[in-house]
Amino acid sequence: MSESVYKIIDMVGSSTISWEEAAQSAVKAAGLSLRDLRIAEVDKLDMIIEDGKGVIYRARVKLSFKILSD
């Protein structure tokens, strides 16, 4: 039976367009230095407000990637 080990990290992405774009930003940034990304779980959404309007969307994402496999 094959065994694998995964590590989970938190990343925060931001976007002026949407929460989806913010989450994609976090995944893209992680992909620059990590390989074998497997799962992205959106953990928290928030936004920065200026003058009564949401101007920056932020997504905290838990990312898992494989670090060991048989």
C-alpha positions, -999 to 999 in steps of 0.1 A, spaced: 0 0 0 13 34 -9 16 60 18 19 98 14 25 127 37 11 162 31 19 195 47 -8 222 51 1 259 51 -20 291 53 -18 318 26 -37 351 23 -44 364 -12 -59 397 -21 -77 412 -51 -95 444 -60 -119 423 -81 -133 394 -61 -128 368 -34 -124 342 -60 -96 362 -76 -80 366 -41 -80 329 -35 -65 323 -70 -38 348 -61 -28 328 -30 -27 295 -50 -7 311 -78 18 326 -53 22 293 -35 28 275 -68 59 296 -75 78 278 -48 58 247 -40 52 216 -61 24 190 -59 -2 214 -46 -33 192 -40 -61 210 -21 -71 246 -15 -96 252 12 -109 287 16 -109 293 54 -119 329 58 -131 358 36 -128 395 45 -125 428 28 -108 462 34 -133 490 34 -126 526 24 -153 553 22 -180 528 29 -171 505 0 -152 472 -1 -120 480 -20 -98 449 -14 -111 414 -11 -90 389 9 -91 352 11 -73 330 37 -66 297 21 -53 264 35 -31 247 10 -19 211 11 10 197 -8 27 164 -9 61 161 8 66 124 9 53 93 -10 63 57 -14 
